[in-house]
Structure formats: C-alpha cells, structure tokens
Amino acid sequence: MTKRLRILSATATVLVALGLSACGDDPADKRDGGAWADGRSGTPATAEGAPADGAAPKGAKPGTTPSESPSTPPFVMPTKAKSAPAARKVVDAFKDAGLKVPNLRDRSKDCGPNGLGVGCAQLLATDAVSVYVFPDEATATNQTDVWGIKAYRAGAVVLNYLDTRTSVAEQKRYNDVLATLG
C-alpha cells in the first residue's frame, strides 16, 4: 500500500509540474504582451507592469504606478430618467399614503460596479420595500424580469420586495402609490 501511495504522489507531482510548465508565458507572443509587456527586449515586466529593474514603463511619469489599464474608461454612475420620480419622492409618497418605510437607507452607491451592479441610478432601501430608479425603462424592465413576482415596475422605477416580509396586500398598496406618481 505504501509503494502505491508513493507512486500516486510522484505521478501527481509530475502532472502538476507538466501542467504548470505548459502555462508559461511565451516572450515571442505579441498578442498578450509576452513576458516583456513594456516593449523592451531582455527585461521581463513585473506584475504591476513596471520593468523588473525598477524603471518606469514607457510613457509613465516617474514615481507613478498605473492603477488600471489606460484602455479601461472610468466608471460613471448612471443618471435617472428625466421622466422618472426621484427615489426620495417615491418614499415620501409612501409616507404620505400612511405606508411604513422602516429603517430607510440610501444605498445608491451599491448601484455601481462595486455594489450590486444592477445599473440603477438611485436606490433607497427600507425593511418593507426597496426603491430602484433606473436610467431608462428598458433597464428597469430587464431587472423586473430578473426579480419576477417580487418586483413591480412603473416607468423607470422598480419596487423590490425580495428579502422583505411585506404581505401581498401591502405590496399592492405600495404599487398603487407608485402607479399614481408616473
């Protein structure tokens, strides 16, 4: 049994070594920049994109390290549709109609790529309902389709009842208030 374990262990080691050697970078492969992404021959680049000898990459200011690819545009948060009411106006309408909006939180920062990433422009969450305002009706429709029966859309505004204990009857009251704002 011990001999069999040694053979299996040795075989696994050889297979891992072969797999890793096959994953190496080809310096001659210009499609992915090869090992010399800075364009110089003979000096491989480090993981940060700077040459291994510490010199700055071509075109970079001395003493700076690039934080992201120059071809990646910065993220810009979407803006709400002009015809859509603001999330705050929707929540205020709920209050005016006597509906509960417990534990109100502005989570608009979660609309972007580092949060939920659903593409909304505004997000106000309560324990009863979350109000999403999207940049257009098409995006709102797509997200409503994803959430299914736990969501209601009017224009570019979507009410989400996922992870709430709001009854179906109460959901209808929130939906009716939103429908009057559109």
Disulfide bonds with the S-S distance in Angstrom:
Cys111-Cys120 1.88
